């Protein structure tokens, strides 16, 4: 929290930090800075809300290295503010930046949730339905705007192990809510099962699904997706209906 902020701001900051933290599985660092003054607060106005977080773990074991959000010109219910809570009287917009590292996305791929999702699928391989079980999954961000995946997959029914490898270019759709993979290039080596590869492409898209980053009362529409060596950065518009606050 910012030094020198008033007691009212400090109380609101703390309540917002606790409210946001309650929606996350893990938090390394979370800082909320609400800027206002008593007169504006009485009139139902907050000048700005800045949220900065590091090491935030969302649902499905998806970790954000960095999350920054700036919200300005917030119209609030002054009565609720008197009780230490910011209650928006109308939706507002802000800006957000999210950084995911290669390690973060690998963590999600190897989580229990994703493994169960993959194993729940039956894939048609050589006219035979097979249950697939990931042995190893390695997600990489090699640079040049690409993502890469190498996986070793066991076909449970016949005991065969298949290697799947591909690179692709992630793109955000027009409304900024989902990611697609374009220019998919398949790795060399063992013959690739199209169905098996498609299942892993679908899972990659699911992990990068932008709704994974939504918090209660807040949703992101991504304007720009930057893919660099080792990290992926989302620049987004934030649509804010409410800011999560700890209950008194």
QUIWO-V547956 format. One record per helix or strand of 2 or more residues. SS is the DSSP state (alpha for helix, beta for strand). FROM is the first residue (numbers start at 1). TO is the last residue. Records with the same first field share a line. If there is no record, write none. Layout:
SS->FROM-TO ; FROM-TO
This chain:
alpha->7-21 ; 38-42 ; 59-61 ; 78-82 ; 102-109 ; 112-119 ; 194-207 ; 210-213
beta->26-35 ; 45-57 ; 63-76 ; 92-101 ; 122-125 ; 128-143 ; 146-155 ; 161-172 ; 179-186 ; 218-228 ; 231-240
